């Protein structure tokens, strides 16, 4: 019943709704796709718009985007870990994972006013700069989380029920995973080191130092272990981003391309032309050239891509999302073949699907 209710709520025809709005106003719809990757959804859509418009994003905005995308990845993995272990072996884990995730949501609320549906990323950069306490809060979280990850690993790796229900269950080879179009941890758990951040870098990811964890057996356990390691790699990226932010203090966070980005508020107060431009940009939107683009990012679940077509007007001619949950879920019959019905719960958990990412 819960699944039916959730599916009813999120089946809102997101792509067609976006085509009825201006490019900027359609951004709010992306928060509702994968509702555990709100920042990542915003980022993918903004990258597509910027690619279509030929807009350059300032370095400070790029660094903040990377930092927040990695915090979002950790927050998503925490909910995955809590629900996955709850389904299989450990009841207490979910409460702890939600507790840790709260620290990230508080950071999101601090900079955007919203815990989840932030719409903080905008075409050309960010809605506004981060708050003065942002770096302090992020650094506190960087110190807070690692000991808790140690506890989680100890509880799962030494748990006989967890091991019996994950090792050798839901096996899929690397070749099979590629044939079925799997991406993310579901693919890397089978030993294929494919990560969009490395394969097709965006937002400056090629300048960050991090590893791509892979498994060996392609089972439920390896898919779990890959994501545990990914959280630690995300912490590495966040640390690097924090160091860069300190050096970029005061730098702009939105493009100076007035075709896409609104004028600064200070300029609106003294320039009638800036005020008119601001008004027209938010009411009429900006016209995009005729063309088609595809932008992809590494979401917590795999390759999240958006196809965007412009027809010269202020609204997208076509928007289509390539969502990893929808693709990865199709391999479920292969992974569960020959297993007990009780094992299906563990296999689905190891795929890490979000219904908003499946039915949109």
C-alpha atoms as a printed R data frame, in Angstrom:
    type eleno elety resid chain resno      x       y       z
1   ATOM     1    CA   UNK     A     1  0.000   0.000   0.000
2   ATOM     2    CA   UNK     A     2  2.851   2.377   0.838
3   ATOM     3    CA   UNK     A     3  4.462   1.757  -2.553
4   ATOM     4    CA   UNK     A     4  1.161   2.374  -4.375
5   ATOM     5    CA   UNK     A     5  0.615   5.614  -2.454
6   ATOM     6    CA   UNK     A     6  4.164   6.808  -3.121
7   ATOM     7    CA   UNK     A     7  3.908   5.997  -6.819
8   ATOM     8    CA   UNK     A     8  0.606   7.892  -7.061
9   ATOM     9    CA   UNK     A     9  2.154  10.969  -5.485
10  ATOM    10    CA   UNK     A    10  5.238  11.109  -7.704
11  ATOM    11    CA   UNK     A    11  3.673  10.104 -11.036
12  ATOM    12    CA   UNK     A    12  3.236  13.717 -12.123
13  ATOM    13    CA   UNK     A    13  4.529  13.744 -15.687
14  ATOM    14    CA   UNK     A    14  7.597  15.737 -14.714
15  ATOM    15    CA   UNK     A    15  9.111  15.941 -18.198
16  ATOM    16    CA   UNK     A    16  5.985  17.298 -19.900
17  ATOM    17    CA   UNK     A    17  5.375  19.695 -17.033
18  ATOM    18    CA   UNK     A    18  8.873  21.060 -17.533
19  ATOM    19    CA   UNK     A    19  8.206  21.638 -21.219
20  ATOM    20    CA   UNK     A    20  5.321  23.928 -20.247
21  ATOM    21    CA   UNK     A    21  7.563  26.190 -18.136
22  ATOM    22    CA   UNK     A    22 10.490  28.486 -18.866
23  ATOM    23    CA   UNK     A    23 13.946  26.947 -18.536
24  ATOM    24    CA   UNK     A    24 14.500  28.484 -15.098
25  ATOM    25    CA   UNK     A    25 11.022  27.825 -13.696
26  ATOM    26    CA   UNK     A    26 11.232  24.186 -14.785
27  ATOM    27    CA   UNK     A    27 14.186  23.724 -12.424
28  ATOM    28    CA   UNK     A    28 11.914  23.160  -9.420
29  ATOM    29    CA   UNK     A    29 10.556  20.007 -11.041
30  ATOM    30    CA   UNK     A    30 13.969  18.349 -10.985
31  ATOM    31    CA   UNK     A    31 14.028  18.342  -7.176
32  ATOM    32    CA   UNK     A    32 11.084  15.940  -7.277
33  ATOM    33    CA   UNK     A    33 12.684  13.304  -9.509
34  ATOM    34    CA   UNK     A    34 15.133  11.415  -7.323
35  ATOM    35    CA   UNK     A    35 14.093  12.949  -4.020
36  ATOM    36    CA   UNK     A    36 17.286  11.697  -2.345
37  ATOM    37    CA   UNK     A    37 19.470  13.499  -4.908
38  ATOM    38    CA   UNK     A    38 17.854  16.924  -5.102
39  ATOM    39    CA   UNK     A    39 21.106  18.855  -5.558
40  ATOM    40    CA   UNK     A    40 22.336  16.347  -8.125
41  ATOM    41    CA   UNK     A    41 19.137  16.659 -10.150
42  ATOM    42    CA   UNK     A    42 19.468  20.451 -10.149
43  ATOM    43    CA   UNK     A    43 23.082  20.142 -11.244
44  ATOM    44    CA   UNK     A    44 22.385  17.836 -14.180
45  ATOM    45    CA   UNK     A    45 19.622  20.062 -15.536
46  ATOM    46    CA   UNK     A    46 21.708  23.231 -15.091
47  ATOM    47    CA   UNK     A    47 24.631  21.627 -16.904
48  ATOM    48    CA   UNK     A    48 22.356  20.876 -19.856
49  ATOM    49    CA   UNK     A    49 21.056  24.461 -19.984
50  ATOM    50    CA   UNK     A    50 24.574  25.866 -19.738
51  ATOM    51    CA   UNK     A    51 25.713  23.544 -22.516
52  ATOM    52    CA   UNK     A    52 22.828  24.650 -24.723
53  ATOM    53    CA   UNK     A    53 23.378  28.342 -23.965
54  ATOM    54    CA   UNK     A    54 27.191  28.260 -23.982
55  ATOM    55    CA   UNK     A    55 27.281  29.734 -20.463
56  ATOM    56    CA   UNK     A    56 30.425  29.669 -18.315
57  ATOM    57    CA   UNK     A    57 30.078  29.102 -14.553
58  ATOM    58    CA   UNK     A    58 32.444  30.910 -12.123
59  ATOM    59    CA   UNK     A    59 35.014  28.783 -10.301
60  ATOM    60    CA   UNK     A    60 33.612  29.425  -6.825
61  ATOM    61    CA   UNK     A    61 30.176  28.267  -7.952
62  ATOM    62    CA   UNK     A    62 31.726  25.148  -9.487
63  ATOM    63    CA   UNK     A    63 33.477  24.276  -6.220
64  ATOM    64    CA   UNK     A    64 30.318  24.777  -4.167
65  ATOM    65    CA   UNK     A    65 28.371  22.641  -6.636
66  ATOM    66    CA   UNK     A    66 30.870  19.784  -6.260
67  ATOM    67    CA   UNK     A    67 30.900  20.091  -2.476
68  ATOM    68    CA   UNK     A    68 27.112  20.010  -2.190
69  ATOM    69    CA   UNK     A    69 26.748  17.203  -4.738
70  ATOM    70    CA   UNK     A    70 29.085  15.045  -2.649
71  ATOM    71    CA   UNK     A    71 27.262  15.869   0.576
72  ATOM    72    CA   UNK     A    72 24.067  14.902  -1.241
73  ATOM    73    CA   UNK     A    73 25.676  11.601  -2.272
74  ATOM    74    CA   UNK     A    74 26.535  10.847   1.360
75  ATOM    75    CA   UNK     A    75 23.023  11.765   2.512
76  ATOM    76    CA   UNK     A    76 21.520   9.467  -0.114
77  ATOM    77    CA   UNK     A    77 23.853   6.595   0.773
78  ATOM    78    CA   UNK     A    78 22.949   6.981   4.439
79  ATOM    79    CA   UNK     A    79 19.251   6.489   3.701
80  ATOM    80    CA   UNK     A    80 20.112   3.558   1.418
81  ATOM    81    CA   UNK     A    81 22.249   1.953   4.142
82  ATOM    82    CA   UNK     A    82 19.625   2.427   6.847
83  ATOM    83    CA   UNK     A    83 16.725   1.044   4.815
84  ATOM    84    CA   UNK     A    84 18.768  -1.754   3.229
85  ATOM    85    CA   UNK     A    85 20.051  -3.087   6.547
86  ATOM    86    CA   UNK     A    86 16.605  -2.711   8.083
87  ATOM    87    CA   UNK     A    87 15.149  -4.935   5.372
88  ATOM    88    CA   UNK     A    88 17.804  -7.606   5.787
89  ATOM    89    CA   UNK     A    89 19.322  -7.867   9.247
90  ATOM    90    CA   UNK     A    90 19.762  -4.758  11.434
91  ATOM    91    CA   UNK     A    91 16.880  -2.706  12.845
92  ATOM    92    CA   UNK     A    92 18.829   0.022  14.648
93  ATOM    93    CA   UNK     A    93 20.880   1.232  11.680
94  ATOM    94    CA   UNK     A    94 18.150   3.339  10.084
95  ATOM    95    CA   UNK     A    95 17.791   5.550  13.170
96  ATOM    96    CA   UNK     A    96 21.514   6.215  13.227
97  ATOM    97    CA   UNK     A    97 21.741   6.916   9.494
98  ATOM    98    CA   UNK     A    98 18.844   9.377   9.675
99  ATOM    99    CA   UNK     A    99 20.598  11.065  12.589
100 ATOM   100    CA   UNK     A   100 23.748  11.574  10.506
101 ATOM   101    CA   UNK     A   101 21.781  12.728   7.478
102 ATOM   102    CA   UNK     A   102 20.192  15.479   9.568
103 ATOM   103    CA   UNK     A   103 23.542  17.262   9.752
104 ATOM   104    CA   UNK     A   104 23.642  17.461   5.947
105 ATOM   105    CA   UNK     A   105 20.047  18.624   5.655
106 ATOM   106    CA   UNK     A   106 20.756  21.362   8.190
107 ATOM   107    CA   UNK     A   107 23.603  22.571   5.979
108 ATOM   108    CA   UNK     A   108 21.252  22.605   2.970
109 ATOM   109    CA   UNK     A   109 18.659  24.538   4.961
110 ATOM   110    CA   UNK     A   110 21.292  27.017   6.109
111 ATOM   111    CA   UNK     A   111 22.214  28.035   2.558
112 ATOM   112    CA   UNK     A   112 18.881  27.657   0.753
113 ATOM   113    CA   UNK     A   113 16.080  27.808   3.323
114 ATOM   114    CA   UNK     A   114 14.973  24.281   2.390
115 ATOM   115    CA   UNK     A   115 16.030  20.887   3.699
116 ATOM   116    CA   UNK     A   116 15.357  18.900   0.527
117 ATOM   117    CA   UNK     A   117 13.705  20.742  -2.385
118 ATOM   118    CA   UNK     A   118 16.382  23.424  -2.447
119 ATOM   119    CA   UNK     A   119 16.453  24.542  -6.115
120 ATOM   120    CA   UNK     A   120 19.749  26.099  -5.010
121 ATOM   121    CA   UNK     A   121 21.663  25.520  -8.241
122 ATOM   122    CA   UNK     A   122 20.623  27.887 -11.021
123 ATOM   123    CA   UNK     A   123 21.596  28.173 -14.694
124 ATOM   124    CA   UNK     A   124 24.913  29.998 -14.648
125 ATOM   125    CA   UNK     A   125 25.807  29.202 -11.040
126 ATOM   126    CA   UNK     A   126 23.970  29.386  -7.720
127 ATOM   127    CA   UNK     A   127 20.958  31.205  -6.292
128 ATOM   128    CA   UNK     A   128 23.228  33.032  -3.845
129 ATOM   129    CA   UNK     A   129 26.521  32.554  -2.023
130 ATOM   130    CA   UNK     A   130 26.805  30.258   0.980
131 ATOM   131    CA   UNK     A   131 26.363  31.670   4.485
132 ATOM   132    CA   UNK     A   132 29.308  32.794   6.661
133 ATOM   133    CA   UNK     A   133 28.919  29.683   8.859
134 ATOM   134    CA   UNK     A   134 28.846  27.241   5.931
135 ATOM   135    CA   UNK     A   135 32.506  26.185   5.954
136 ATOM   136    CA   UNK     A   136 32.481  25.803   9.723
137 ATOM   137    CA   UNK     A   137 29.476  23.479   9.593
138 ATOM   138    CA   UNK     A   138 30.926  21.410   6.759
139 ATOM   139    CA   UNK     A   139 34.252  21.009   8.574
140 ATOM   140    CA   UNK     A   140 32.411  19.915  11.716
141 ATOM   141    CA   UNK     A   141 30.580  17.257   9.694
142 ATOM   142    CA   UNK     A   142 33.851  16.047   8.171
143 ATOM   143    CA   UNK     A   143 35.088  15.322  11.691
144 ATOM   144    CA   UNK     A   144 31.779  13.909  12.874
145 ATOM   145    CA   UNK     A   145 30.961  11.278  10.250
146 ATOM   146    CA   UNK     A   146 34.046   8.979   9.914
147 ATOM   147    CA   UNK     A   147 33.777   7.385  13.410
148 ATOM   148    CA   UNK     A   148 30.130   6.574  12.726
149 ATOM   149    CA   UNK     A   149 31.041   4.959   9.404
150 ATOM   150    CA   UNK     A   150 33.505   2.808  11.359
151 ATOM   151    CA   UNK     A   151 30.653   1.705  13.637
152 ATOM   152    CA   UNK     A   152 28.411   0.865  10.687
153 ATOM   153    CA   UNK     A   153 31.095  -1.232   9.044
154 ATOM   154    CA   UNK     A   154 31.748  -3.116  12.276
155 ATOM   155    CA   UNK     A   155 28.047  -3.873  12.695
156 ATOM   156    CA   UNK     A   156 27.625  -5.243   9.186
157 ATOM   157    CA   UNK     A   157 30.923  -6.911   8.404
158 ATOM   158    CA   UNK     A   158 30.811  -8.989  11.605
159 ATOM   159    CA   UNK     A   159 27.079  -9.741  11.468
160 ATOM   160    CA   UNK     A   160 26.472 -13.411  10.506
161 ATOM   161    CA   UNK     A   161 22.872 -12.762   9.411
162 ATOM   162    CA   UNK     A   162 23.989  -9.899   7.168
163 ATOM   163    CA   UNK     A   163 26.766 -11.983   5.638
164 ATOM   164    CA   UNK     A   164 24.507 -15.003   5.004
165 ATOM   165    CA   UNK     A   165 21.878 -12.849   3.294
166 ATOM   166    CA   UNK     A   166 24.246 -10.798   1.129
167 ATOM   167    CA   UNK     A   167 27.285 -12.847   0.091
168 ATOM   168    CA   UNK     A   168 26.664 -14.930  -3.020
169 ATOM   169    CA   UNK     A   169 23.160 -13.452  -3.415
170 ATOM   170    CA   UNK     A   170 22.015 -11.521  -6.489
171 ATOM   171    CA   UNK     A   171 25.179 -12.131  -8.472
172 ATOM   172    CA   UNK     A   172 25.603 -10.334 -11.793
173 ATOM   173    CA   UNK     A   173 28.872 -10.327 -13.738
174 ATOM   174    CA   UNK     A   174 30.514  -7.212 -15.084
175 ATOM   175    CA   UNK     A   175 29.715  -8.236 -18.653
176 ATOM   176    CA   UNK     A   176 26.072  -8.870 -17.808
177 ATOM   177    CA   UNK     A   177 25.817  -5.578 -15.928
178 ATOM   178    CA   UNK     A   178 27.133  -3.681 -18.957
179 ATOM   179    CA   UNK     A   179 24.751  -5.540 -21.260
180 ATOM   180    CA   UNK     A   180 21.819  -4.506 -19.074
181 ATOM   181    CA   UNK     A   181 22.962  -0.869 -18.941
182 ATOM   182    CA   UNK     A   182 23.694  -0.789 -15.219
183 ATOM   183    CA   UNK     A   183 25.642   2.149 -13.821
184 ATOM   184    CA   UNK     A   184 26.689   3.412 -10.413
185 ATOM   185    CA   UNK     A   185 27.342   1.104  -7.478
186 ATOM   186    CA   UNK     A   186 25.239  -1.618  -9.095
187 ATOM   187    CA   UNK     A   187 27.812  -1.785 -11.921
188 ATOM   188    CA   UNK     A   188 30.949  -1.098  -9.897
189 ATOM   189    CA   UNK     A   189 30.007  -3.867  -7.482
190 ATOM   190    CA   UNK     A   190 30.616  -6.228 -10.407
191 ATOM   191    CA   UNK     A   191 34.160  -4.962 -10.909
192 ATOM   192    CA   UNK     A   192 33.612  -2.355 -13.655
193 ATOM   193    CA   UNK     A   193 35.247   0.973 -12.617
194 ATOM   194    CA   UNK     A   194 32.873   3.219 -14.584
195 ATOM   195    CA   UNK     A   195 32.211   6.582 -12.950
196 ATOM   196    CA   UNK     A   196 30.923   9.593 -14.905
197 ATOM   197    CA   UNK     A   197 33.021  11.886 -12.704
198 ATOM   198    CA   UNK     A   198 36.116  10.181 -14.125
199 ATOM   199    CA   UNK     A   199 34.860   9.149 -17.579
200 ATOM   200    CA   UNK     A   200 33.209  12.446 -18.560
201 ATOM   201    CA   UNK     A   201 34.272  14.986 -15.900
202 ATOM   202    CA   UNK     A   202 32.036  17.964 -15.209
203 ATOM   203    CA   UNK     A   203 32.195  20.926 -12.808
204 ATOM   204    CA   UNK     A   204 35.954  20.436 -12.459
205 ATOM   205    CA   UNK     A   205 35.880  16.887 -11.068
206 ATOM   206    CA   UNK     A   206 39.002  16.112 -13.069
207 ATOM   207    CA   UNK     A   207 40.930  18.388 -10.681
208 ATOM   208    CA   UNK     A   208 39.949  16.443  -7.542
209 ATOM   209    CA   UNK     A   209 41.779  13.416  -6.179
210 ATOM   210    CA   UNK     A   210 39.549  10.433  -5.383
211 ATOM   211    CA   UNK     A   211 39.321   6.717  -6.103
212 ATOM   212    CA   UNK     A   212 36.545   4.660  -7.702
213 ATOM   213    CA   UNK     A   213 35.802   1.651  -5.452
214 ATOM   214    CA   UNK     A   214 34.909  -1.618  -7.198
215 ATOM   215    CA   UNK     A   215 33.807  -5.067  -6.050
216 ATOM   216    CA   UNK     A   216 34.875  -8.510  -7.187
217 ATOM   217    CA   UNK     A   217 31.865 -10.802  -6.938
218 ATOM   218    CA   UNK     A   218 28.917  -8.720  -8.165
219 ATOM   219    CA   UNK     A   219 26.704  -9.821  -5.275
220 ATOM   220    CA   UNK     A   220 24.589  -7.923  -2.743
221 ATOM   221    CA   UNK     A   221 27.537  -7.683  -0.360
222 ATOM   222    CA   UNK     A   222 29.899  -6.132  -2.894
223 ATOM   223    CA   UNK     A   223 27.311  -3.565  -3.934
224 ATOM   224    CA   UNK     A   224 26.980  -2.664  -0.239
225 ATOM   225    CA   UNK     A   225 30.733  -2.454   0.296
226 ATOM   226    CA   UNK     A   226 31.299  -0.266  -2.773
227 ATOM   227    CA   UNK     A   227 28.832   2.315  -1.486
228 ATOM   228    CA   UNK     A   228 30.392   2.282   1.981
229 ATOM   229    CA   UNK     A   229 33.752   3.122   0.417
230 ATOM   230    CA   UNK     A   230 32.125   5.762  -1.802
231 ATOM   231    CA   UNK     A   231 31.035   7.737   1.256
232 ATOM   232    CA   UNK     A   232 34.645   7.973   2.389
233 ATOM   233    CA   UNK     A   233 35.734   9.057  -1.101
234 ATOM   234    CA   UNK     A   234 33.043  11.755  -1.058
235 ATOM   235    CA   UNK     A   235 34.457  13.015   2.234
236 ATOM   236    CA   UNK     A   236 37.855  13.333   0.518
237 ATOM   237    CA   UNK     A   237 36.332  15.440  -2.250
238 ATOM   238    CA   UNK     A   238 34.470  17.649   0.228
239 ATOM   239    CA   UNK     A   239 37.710  18.311   2.144
240 ATOM   240    CA   UNK     A   240 39.430  19.393  -1.048
241 ATOM   241    CA   UNK     A   241 36.487  21.619  -1.979
242 ATOM   242    CA   UNK     A   242 36.524  23.308   1.438
243 ATOM   243    CA   UNK     A   243 40.212  24.161   1.033
244 ATOM   244    CA   UNK     A   244 39.508  25.684  -2.377
245 ATOM   245    CA   UNK     A   245 36.566  27.713  -1.083
246 ATOM   246    CA   UNK     A   246 38.751  29.395   1.513
247 ATOM   247    CA   UNK     A   247 41.018  30.617  -1.283
248 ATOM   248    CA   UNK     A   248 38.075  31.816  -3.381
249 ATOM   249    CA   UNK     A   249 36.382  33.902  -0.692
250 ATOM   250    CA   UNK     A   250 34.401  36.767  -2.187
251 ATOM   251    CA   UNK     A   251 34.519  35.439  -5.752
252 ATOM   252    CA   UNK     A   252 31.289  35.491  -7.800
253 ATOM   253    CA   UNK     A   253 28.860  32.543  -7.686
254 ATOM   254    CA   UNK     A   254 26.751  33.370 -10.739
255 ATOM   255    CA   UNK     A   255 27.671  34.003 -14.353
256 ATOM   256    CA   UNK     A   256 27.895  37.558 -15.646
257 ATOM   257    CA   UNK     A   257 26.080  36.421 -18.803
258 ATOM   258    CA   UNK     A   258 22.948  38.574 -18.559
259 ATOM   259    CA   UNK     A   259 21.171  36.407 -21.115
260 ATOM   260    CA   UNK     A   260 20.851  33.727 -18.438
261 ATOM   261    CA   UNK     A   261 21.616  35.210 -15.023
262 ATOM   262    CA   UNK     A   262 19.696  38.065 -13.366
263 ATOM   263    CA   UNK     A   263 21.495  41.297 -12.415
264 ATOM   264    CA   UNK     A   264 22.902  41.609  -8.875
265 ATOM   265    CA   UNK     A   265 20.412  42.950  -6.355
266 ATOM   266    CA   UNK     A   266 22.638  45.917  -5.603
267 ATOM   267    CA   UNK     A   267 22.450  46.945  -9.257
268 ATOM   268    CA   UNK     A   268 18.660  46.588  -9.339
269 ATOM   269    CA   UNK     A   269 18.371  49.239  -6.636
270 ATOM   270    CA   UNK     A   270 20.107  51.898  -8.730
271 ATOM   271    CA   UNK     A   271 19.409  50.964 -12.358
272 ATOM   272    CA   UNK     A   272 15.997  50.960 -14.009
273 ATOM   273    CA   UNK     A   273 17.404  48.959 -16.926
274 ATOM   274    CA   UNK     A   274 18.614  46.251 -14.522
275 ATOM   275    CA   UNK     A   275 15.211  46.168 -12.828
276 ATOM   276    CA   UNK     A   276 13.412  45.779 -16.174
277 ATOM   277    CA   UNK     A   277 15.830  43.050 -17.244
278 ATOM   278    CA   UNK     A   278 15.304  41.236 -13.919
279 ATOM   279    CA   UNK     A   279 11.530  41.468 -14.343
280 ATOM   280    CA   UNK     A   280 11.555  40.204 -17.935
281 ATOM   281    CA   UNK     A   281 13.976  37.384 -17.126
282 ATOM   282    CA   UNK     A   282 11.704  35.983 -14.410
283 ATOM   283    CA   UNK     A   283  8.416  36.510 -16.219
284 ATOM   284    CA   UNK     A   284  9.276  35.733 -19.847
285 ATOM   285    CA   UNK     A   285 12.453  33.690 -19.409
286 ATOM   286    CA   UNK     A   286 15.456  33.649 -21.738
287 ATOM   287    CA   UNK     A   287 15.351  32.304 -25.312
288 ATOM   288    CA   UNK     A   288 17.572  29.302 -25.975
289 ATOM   289    CA   UNK     A   289 19.036  28.557 -29.392
290 ATOM   290    CA   UNK     A   290 17.776  25.773 -31.597
291 ATOM   291    CA   UNK     A   291 19.736  22.662 -30.733
292 ATOM   292    CA   UNK     A   292 19.956  19.447 -28.762
293 ATOM   293    CA   UNK     A   293 22.285  18.609 -25.866
294 ATOM   294    CA   UNK     A   294 22.844  15.776 -23.427
295 ATOM   295    CA   UNK     A   295 24.426  16.252 -20.010
296 ATOM   296    CA   UNK     A   296 25.207  13.466 -17.544
297 ATOM   297    CA   UNK     A   297 26.344  13.307 -13.930
298 ATOM   298    CA   UNK     A   298 27.203  10.528 -11.487
299 ATOM   299    CA   UNK     A   299 24.197  10.413  -9.180
300 ATOM   300    CA   UNK     A   300 24.234   8.248  -6.032
301 ATOM   301    CA   UNK     A   301 22.536   5.556  -8.140
302 ATOM   302    CA   UNK     A   302 24.493   5.851 -11.385
303 ATOM   303    CA   UNK     A   303 24.357   7.831 -14.620
304 ATOM   304    CA   UNK     A   304 21.748  10.566 -14.439
305 ATOM   305    CA   UNK     A   305 21.393  12.201 -17.827
306 ATOM   306    CA   UNK     A   306 19.120  14.820 -19.321
307 ATOM   307    CA   UNK     A   307 18.373  15.352 -23.001
308 ATOM   308    CA   UNK     A   308 17.393  18.953 -23.635
309 ATOM   309    CA   UNK     A   309 16.192  20.475 -26.894
310 ATOM   310    CA   UNK     A   310 15.731  24.167 -27.595
311 ATOM   311    CA   UNK     A   311 13.646  25.684 -30.384
312 ATOM   312    CA   UNK     A   312 14.578  29.342 -30.070
313 ATOM   313    CA   UNK     A   313 11.948  30.084 -27.427
314 ATOM   314    CA   UNK     A   314 12.037  30.504 -23.632
315 ATOM   315    CA   UNK     A   315 10.691  26.998 -22.905
316 ATOM   316    CA   UNK     A   316 12.329  23.614 -23.498
317 ATOM   317    CA   UNK     A   317 11.079  21.975 -26.677
318 ATOM   318    CA   UNK     A   318 11.855  18.559 -25.180
319 ATOM   319    CA   UNK     A   319 13.125  17.360 -21.819
320 ATOM   320    CA   UNK     A   320 13.917  13.711 -21.174
321 ATOM   321    CA   UNK     A   321 15.764  12.195 -18.219
322 ATOM   322    CA   UNK     A   322 17.850   9.050 -18.271
323 ATOM   323    CA   UNK     A   323 17.357   7.939 -14.670
324 ATOM   324    CA   UNK     A   324 19.593   5.205 -13.197
325 ATOM   325    CA   UNK     A   325 16.963   3.622 -10.950
326 ATOM   326    CA   UNK     A   326 14.732   2.924 -13.957
327 ATOM   327    CA   UNK     A   327 17.572   1.280 -15.890
328 ATOM   328    CA   UNK     A   328 19.150  -0.613 -12.986
329 ATOM   329    CA   UNK     A   329 15.834  -2.065 -11.818
330 ATOM   330    CA   UNK     A   330 15.376  -3.920 -15.113
331 ATOM   331    CA   UNK     A   331 18.132  -6.378 -14.132
332 ATOM   332    CA   UNK     A   332 16.170  -7.554 -11.076
333 ATOM   333    CA   UNK     A   333 14.854 -10.774 -12.742
334 ATOM   334    CA   UNK     A   334 18.420 -11.761 -13.653
335 ATOM   335    CA   UNK     A   335 19.775 -11.038 -10.164
336 ATOM   336    CA   UNK     A   336 17.005 -12.938  -8.361
337 ATOM   337    CA   UNK     A   337 16.881 -15.999 -10.596
338 ATOM   338    CA   UNK     A   338 17.332 -19.189  -8.545
339 ATOM   339    CA   UNK     A   339 16.966 -17.452  -5.175
340 ATOM   340    CA   UNK     A   340 14.228 -17.519  -2.520
341 ATOM   341    CA   UNK     A   341 11.476 -14.899  -2.483
342 ATOM   342    CA   UNK     A   342 12.951 -13.621   0.799
343 ATOM   343    CA   UNK     A   343 16.163 -12.771  -1.073
344 ATOM   344    CA   UNK     A   344 14.346 -10.375  -3.413
345 ATOM   345    CA   UNK     A   345 14.197  -7.768  -0.635
346 ATOM   346    CA   UNK     A   346 17.964  -7.835  -0.249
347 ATOM   347    CA   UNK     A   347 18.594  -7.663  -3.992
348 ATOM   348    CA   UNK     A   348 16.277  -4.687  -4.488
349 ATOM   349    CA   UNK     A   349 17.981  -2.922  -1.594
350 ATOM   350    CA   UNK     A   350 21.373  -3.506  -3.176
351 ATOM   351    CA   UNK     A   351 20.220  -1.845  -6.409
352 ATOM   352    CA   UNK     A   352 19.258   1.250  -4.395
353 ATOM   353    CA   UNK     A   353 16.206   2.415  -6.326
354 ATOM   354    CA   UNK     A   354 14.162   5.537  -5.678
355 ATOM   355    CA   UNK     A   355 10.628   5.447  -7.061
356 ATOM   356    CA   UNK     A   356 10.753   9.105  -8.133
357 ATOM   357    CA   UNK     A   357 13.715   8.073 -10.281
358 ATOM   358    CA   UNK     A   358 11.708   5.203 -11.798
359 ATOM   359    CA   UNK     A   359  8.206   6.556 -12.329
360 ATOM   360    CA   UNK     A   360  8.343  10.200 -13.411
